[in-house]
Amino acid sequence: MTTINQELKTGLENFTGTETWFRHETYKFFTYTEGVQFLVEQAGAYWLVDLILGLQLESFAIKNKSFQLWKLITENNTSELTCKDGNGNAVYSREIQFTNFPLKEINLYLTGCILHLPPKY
């Protein structure tokens, strides 16, 4: 793992809550936390947030789920993005043909209208 990837992983571990909420430019109904903002800035992954939030309006299978676990798995510059509901049922999957996302895996949660990093209990 490169130093940049390790710094990103270490930085993400520091986020356990949020004091600042970020409103999405296009999908103004949705907000996301400081941890997600850190991720998209450091990893150049605004596209990931755009994709997840855009699907809330486009996909009937997704938009009515009040709890969503989004998982991005990256290998060899391709990724698979999946969404599971609160019962662990897969409700969406998409292959991303090319990405330079620096981490092998990241999980994000969408609860209500807030996108955030996994909680630490």
Buried (B, 14 or more C-beta within 10 A) or exposed (E): EEEEBEEBBEEBEEBEEBEEEBEBEEBEEBBBBBBBBBBBEBBEBBEBBBBBBBBBEEBEEBEEBEEBBBBBBBEEEEBEBBBBBEEEEEBBEEEBEEBEBBBEEBEBBBBEBBBBBEEEE
